[in-house]
Amino acid sequence: MEIRGAVGSADGTRDRALTPLRMIRGVVCLMVLVISAFIMLVYFGFVSAVILRFFSIHWSRKATSFFFGAWLALWPFLFEKINKTKVIFSGETIPGKERVLLIANHRTEVDWMYLWDLAWRKGSLGYIKYVLKSTLMKLPVFGWAFHILEFISVERRWEVDELSMRQMLSSFKDPQDPLWLALFPEGTDFTEQKCMRSQKYASENGLPILKNVLVPKTKGFYACLEDLRGSLDAVYDVTIGYKPRCPSLLDNVFGVNPSEVHMHVRRVALDEIPTSEEKVAAWLMNTFQLKDQLLANFYLQGHFPNQDSLSVGKVGIPLKSGASAVPDNGAFALFRYLSWWNLYPLFKLNIGDIRVI
């Protein structure tokens, strides 16, 4: 049976074996991430997100983004340095320090984590916010951090979500506050069963039949666009593909998959997107038709088009396409030192053949 989303291993990409040492390393990494998140919440989160907010919302967000951006940088460090996942970008070059609405396809439960790799390279890691299902906001420790970072919680029922979502959006309008607001218009991650339901819905409503993405939901996207249009610089349309297959959270933790993450980036100026709700819905549907074709070609060819055309580096320090180096700064270097130094010998284990390098 075909596994939609799997890419052949002719180029050498494959799942890594889940060995006992890889499992131990993953558990240790997860423990460090949880403990460090708790430390950030206790020592910095309350001060930056609560106390400082009484004096200035702008400086509260600046402080919160600084401290939690350092913690969030541990995730790209886990993916790229420890798990050796190669992150490859293609498409258009995007400038740094823009206020943007970011939309992406939702292949798996961990897509949103890999968007941190892109945000970090553009100096916006601490400013990225997600529209997330409410159950994730209830997680211990991580859920508390999501609240402090001002993620938007939704029940995925518009009649329930509209009021609370627009209230949150109204607080993001200040152009002085950097913002990357990330939204997955499909509303849920992709599975074969969901795809069949989506295709049935499309057929019954005269919409295009999509094979690699689900029919996008338009109301949340239109609300974000309508409420923030006056303070945004652009919309980033990101298409994500994985090799050799779409990973789960545990695949990421244990480093067994993916070998490569491919992100195709398209920057859309606000004046290229219509203003009426009906035309915005048509624009979004057309965008997902393009994503569907991009992914179909990706699964056939193993890469997105113009893969060598994009340099997505940290501001002023371009990285070549395919580069997986994680940029550094003083705050991240200090936090990484405190978090990882005593675990360094374990991370130097080459788990694939169980030898020390």
C-alpha positions as CSV (number, residue, x, y, z in Angstrom):
1,M,0.0,0.0,0.0
2,E,1.3,3.5,-0.9
3,I,2.2,5.7,2.0
4,R,1.3,9.2,0.9
5,G,4.1,11.5,2.1
6,A,6.9,8.9,1.8
7,V,9.8,9.6,-0.5
8,G,11.9,6.9,-2.0
9,S,15.3,6.3,-0.5
10,A,17.3,6.2,-3.8
11,D,19.1,9.3,-2.6
12,G,20.1,7.6,0.6
13,T,17.5,9.1,3.0
14,R,16.0,6.5,5.3
15,D,14.7,5.9,8.8
16,R,17.4,5.5,11.4
17,A,17.2,2.4,13.6
18,L,15.7,2.9,17.1
19,T,18.5,1.6,19.2
20,P,18.6,1.6,23.0
21,L,21.2,4.3,23.1
22,R,19.2,6.5,20.7
23,M,16.1,5.9,23.0
24,I,18.1,7.0,26.1
25,R,19.4,10.0,24.3
26,G,15.9,11.0,23.3
27,V,14.6,10.7,26.8
28,V,17.4,12.8,28.2
29,C,16.8,15.4,25.5
30,L,13.1,15.5,26.3
31,M,13.8,15.8,30.1
32,V,16.2,18.7,29.5
33,L,13.6,20.5,27.3
34,V,10.9,20.0,30.0
35,I,13.1,21.0,32.9
36,S,14.5,24.0,31.0
37,A,11.0,25.1,30.1
38,F,10.0,24.9,33.7
39,I,13.0,27.0,34.7
40,M,12.1,29.6,32.1
41,L,8.6,29.8,33.4
42,V,9.5,30.1,37.0
43,Y,12.4,32.5,36.8
44,F,11.6,34.6,33.7
45,G,8.1,33.9,32.4
46,F,6.2,35.5,35.3
47,V,8.4,38.5,35.4
48,S,8.4,39.2,31.7
49,A,4.9,38.3,30.8
50,V,3.0,39.4,33.9
51,I,4.8,41.9,36.1
52,L,6.5,43.8,33.2
53,R,3.2,43.9,31.3
54,F,1.7,46.2,34.0
55,F,4.2,48.9,32.8
56,S,4.5,48.2,29.1
57,I,3.0,45.5,26.8
58,H,5.6,46.3,24.2
59,W,8.6,45.8,26.5
60,S,6.9,42.8,28.1
61,R,6.7,41.1,24.7
62,K,10.4,42.1,24.0
63,A,11.6,40.5,27.2
64,T,9.4,37.4,26.8
65,S,10.6,36.9,23.2
66,F,14.3,37.3,24.3
67,F,14.1,34.7,27.1
68,F,11.8,32.2,25.5
69,G,13.5,32.6,22.1
70,A,16.6,31.3,23.8
71,W,14.7,28.2,25.0
72,L,12.9,27.7,21.7
73,A,16.3,27.6,20.0
74,L,16.9,24.3,21.8
75,W,14.5,22.6,19.4
76,P,16.4,23.5,16.2
77,F,19.5,22.5,18.1
78,L,17.9,19.1,18.8
79,F,16.7,18.6,15.3
80,E,19.8,19.8,13.4
81,K,22.8,19.3,15.7
82,I,21.8,16.2,17.7
83,N,19.4,14.4,15.3
84,K,21.4,15.5,12.2
85,T,18.3,16.4,10.3
86,K,19.1,18.4,7.2
87,V,16.8,21.4,6.7
88,I,16.6,22.5,3.1
89,F,14.9,25.7,1.8
90,S,13.8,26.7,-1.6
91,G,11.6,29.4,-3.2
92,E,12.0,33.1,-2.6
93,T,14.4,35.0,-0.4
94,I,12.6,36.5,2.5
95,P,13.8,39.6,4.4
96,G,14.3,39.7,8.1
97,K,12.2,41.6,10.8
98,E,8.9,41.6,8.9
99,R,5.5,41.3,10.5
100,V,3.9,38.4,8.7
101,L,1.0,36.0,8.6
102,L,2.5,32.6,7.8
103,I,0.4,29.8,6.3
104,A,1.6,26.2,5.8
105,N,0.4,22.7,4.9
106,H,-0.2,20.4,7.9
107,R,1.5,17.1,7.0
108,T,2.1,15.9,10.6
109,E,1.8,16.8,14.2
110,V,5.2,18.3,14.3
111,D,5.1,20.7,11.3
112,W,4.9,23.7,13.6
113,M,8.1,22.8,15.3
114,Y,10.1,22.9,12.1
115,L,8.8,26.4,11.4
116,W,11.0,27.3,14.3
117,D,14.0,26.5,12.2
118,L,12.9,29.1,9.6
119,A,12.0,31.7,12.2
120,W,15.3,31.3,13.9
121,R,17.2,31.9,10.7
122,K,15.3,35.2,10.2
123,G,15.8,36.5,13.8
124,S,12.1,36.0,14.7
125,L,12.1,32.9,16.8
126,G,10.8,34.6,20.0
127,Y,8.1,36.4,18.1
128,I,6.4,33.4,16.3
129,K,2.9,32.7,17.6
130,Y,0.6,29.8,16.5
131,V,-3.1,29.2,16.2
132,L,-3.3,25.9,18.0
133,K,-6.0,23.5,19.1
134,S,-7.0,24.0,22.7
135,T,-5.9,20.6,23.9
136,L,-2.2,21.6,23.3
137,M,-2.7,24.6,25.5
138,K,-3.6,22.3,28.4
139,L,-0.3,20.4,28.4
140,P,1.7,20.7,31.6
141,V,4.7,23.0,31.4
142,F,4.6,23.3,27.6
143,G,1.0,24.6,27.6
144,W,1.9,27.2,30.2
145,A,4.7,28.4,27.9
146,F,2.2,28.6,25.0
147,H,0.0,30.9,27.1
148,I,2.9,33.2,28.0
149,L,3.9,33.3,24.3
150,E,0.4,34.3,23.4
151,F,-0.5,31.4,21.2
152,I,-4.2,31.5,20.0
153,S,-6.3,28.6,21.3
154,V,-9.1,27.3,19.1
155,E,-11.7,24.6,19.4
156,R,-11.9,24.3,15.6
157,R,-15.6,25.4,15.6
158,W,-15.9,28.9,14.2
159,E,-19.0,29.8,16.2
160,V,-17.0,29.2,19.3
161,D,-13.7,30.5,18.2
162,E,-14.5,33.7,16.4
163,L,-14.9,36.0,19.5
164,S,-11.8,34.8,21.4
165,M,-9.7,34.7,18.2
166,R,-10.6,38.3,17.2
167,Q,-9.9,39.5,20.8
168,M,-6.4,38.0,20.6
169,L,-5.8,39.4,17.1
170,S,-6.8,42.9,18.2
171,S,-3.9,42.8,20.7
172,F,-1.4,42.1,17.9
173,K,-2.0,45.2,15.8
174,D,0.8,47.4,17.2
175,P,3.4,47.6,14.3
176,Q,6.1,48.2,16.9
177,D,5.7,44.5,18.1
178,P,7.5,42.0,15.8
179,L,5.1,39.2,14.8
180,W,5.1,35.9,13.0
181,L,1.6,34.5,13.3
182,A,1.5,31.0,11.9
183,L,-1.8,29.3,10.8
184,F,-2.5,25.9,9.3
185,P,-5.7,26.5,7.2
186,E,-6.4,22.7,6.8
187,G,-7.3,22.7,10.5
188,T,-5.8,19.3,11.2
189,D,-2.9,17.1,10.2
190,F,-3.1,15.1,7.0
191,T,-4.1,11.4,7.0
192,E,-5.4,9.2,4.2
193,Q,-8.8,9.0,5.9
194,K,-9.0,12.7,6.3
195,C,-8.0,13.2,2.7
196,M,-10.8,11.0,1.5
197,R,-13.3,12.9,3.6
198,S,-11.9,16.2,2.3
199,Q,-12.2,14.9,-1.3
200,K,-15.8,13.9,-0.8
201,Y,-16.6,17.3,0.6
202,A,-14.8,19.0,-2.4
203,S,-16.7,16.8,-4.8
204,E,-20.1,17.6,-3.2
205,N,-19.3,21.4,-3.2
206,G,-17.8,21.8,-6.6
207,L,-14.2,22.4,-5.3
208,P,-10.9,21.1,-6.7
209,I,-10.0,17.5,-5.7
210,L,-6.7,17.7,-3.8
211,K,-4.6,14.6,-3.2
212,N,-1.7,15.8,-0.9
213,V,-3.4,18.5,1.2
214,L,-6.9,19.0,2.6
215,V,-9.4,21.5,1.6
216,P,-8.4,24.7,3.6
217,K,-10.8,26.3,6.0
218,T,-11.1,30.0,5.1
219,K,-12.8,31.8,8.0
220,G,-9.8,31.8,10.4
221,F,-7.4,32.9,7.7
222,Y,-9.7,35.7,6.6
223,A,-10.1,36.9,10.2
224,C,-6.4,37.1,10.6
225,L,-5.9,38.9,7.4
226,E,-8.8,41.3,8.0
227,D,-7.8,42.2,11.5
228,L,-4.1,42.6,10.9
229,R,-3.9,43.7,7.3
230,G,-3.0,47.3,8.2
231,S,0.0,46.2,10.3
232,L,1.4,43.3,8.3
233,D,4.2,43.4,5.7
234,A,3.4,40.1,3.9
235,V,2.0,36.6,3.9
236,Y,4.5,33.8,3.8
237,D,3.2,30.7,2.1
238,V,5.3,27.7,3.2
239,T,5.0,24.2,1.8
240,I,6.7,21.4,3.9
241,G,7.9,18.0,2.7
242,Y,9.7,15.3,4.6
243,K,12.2,12.6,3.6
244,P,11.9,9.6,3.8
245,R,8.5,10.0,5.5
246,C,6.4,12.3,7.7
247,P,7.7,12.1,11.3
248,S,5.8,11.8,14.6
249,L,6.8,13.6,17.8
250,L,8.6,10.5,19.1
251,D,10.4,10.2,15.7
252,N,11.8,13.7,16.4
253,V,12.6,13.0,20.1
254,F,14.5,9.8,19.3
255,G,16.1,11.1,16.1
256,V,14.9,8.2,13.9
257,N,13.1,10.4,11.3
258,P,13.2,12.6,9.2
259,S,16.5,12.7,7.5
260,E,15.6,15.8,5.6
261,V,13.0,18.6,5.9
262,H,12.3,20.6,2.8
263,M,10.5,24.0,3.0
264,H,9.4,25.9,-0.1
265,V,8.8,29.6,0.8
266,R,6.7,32.1,-1.2
267,R,6.4,35.7,-0.1
268,V,3.1,37.3,-1.0
269,A,2.6,41.1,-0.7
270,L,-0.6,42.2,1.0
271,D,-1.8,44.1,-2.1
272,E,-1.7,40.8,-4.1
273,I,-4.4,39.3,-1.8
274,P,-8.0,40.5,-2.3
275,T,-10.0,42.0,0.5
276,S,-13.5,40.5,0.2
277,E,-14.1,37.3,2.1
278,E,-15.3,35.4,-1.0
279,K,-12.2,36.4,-3.0
280,V,-9.9,35.6,-0.1
281,A,-11.4,32.1,0.0
282,A,-10.8,31.7,-3.7
283,W,-7.2,32.9,-3.3
284,L,-6.6,30.5,-0.5
285,M,-8.1,27.6,-2.4
286,N,-5.8,28.4,-5.4
287,T,-2.8,28.6,-3.0
288,F,-3.6,25.1,-1.8
289,Q,-4.0,23.8,-5.4
290,L,-0.4,25.0,-5.9
291,K,0.7,23.3,-2.7
292,D,-0.9,20.1,-3.9
293,Q,1.0,20.2,-7.2
294,L,4.3,21.2,-5.4
295,L,4.0,18.2,-3.1
296,A,3.1,15.8,-5.9
297,N,6.3,16.9,-7.7
298,F,8.2,16.6,-4.5
299,Y,7.2,13.0,-3.9
300,L,8.1,12.2,-7.5
301,Q,11.4,14.1,-7.8
302,G,12.6,14.3,-4.1
303,H,12.9,18.1,-4.0
304,F,11.0,21.3,-4.6
305,P,11.7,23.5,-7.6
306,N,14.6,26.0,-7.7
307,Q,16.1,24.4,-4.6
308,D,19.4,26.2,-5.2
309,S,17.8,29.6,-5.5
310,L,17.2,30.5,-1.9
311,S,19.4,31.8,0.8
312,V,17.5,31.8,4.1
313,G,20.1,32.8,6.6
314,K,19.9,34.9,9.7
315,V,19.7,38.6,8.9
316,G,22.8,39.7,7.1
317,I,24.4,36.2,7.2
318,P,22.9,34.2,4.3
319,L,23.0,30.4,4.4
320,K,23.3,28.4,1.3
321,S,20.3,26.3,0.3
322,G,20.5,23.1,2.1
323,A,22.7,24.4,4.9
324,S,21.6,23.0,8.3
325,A,23.8,25.1,10.5
326,V,21.9,26.7,13.4
327,P,22.8,30.4,13.9
328,D,24.0,31.4,17.3
329,N,23.9,34.4,19.5
330,G,25.0,35.2,23.0
331,A,21.8,34.4,24.8
332,F,21.4,31.0,23.1
333,A,25.1,30.1,23.6
334,L,24.8,30.7,27.3
335,F,21.5,28.8,27.6
336,R,22.8,26.0,25.5
337,Y,25.9,25.8,27.7
338,L,23.9,25.6,30.9
339,S,21.5,23.0,29.4
340,W,23.8,20.7,27.5
341,W,27.3,20.8,28.8
342,N,27.0,17.9,31.2
343,L,25.3,15.8,28.6
344,Y,27.8,16.4,25.8
345,P,29.5,13.0,26.0
346,L,26.2,11.2,25.5
347,F,25.4,13.4,22.4
348,K,28.7,12.6,20.8
349,L,27.7,8.9,20.6
350,N,27.2,7.9,17.0
351,I,24.1,5.9,17.7
352,G,23.9,4.4,14.2
353,D,26.9,2.1,14.7
354,I,27.3,2.6,18.4
355,R,30.8,4.0,18.5
356,V,32.3,7.2,19.9
357,I,33.5,9.9,17.4
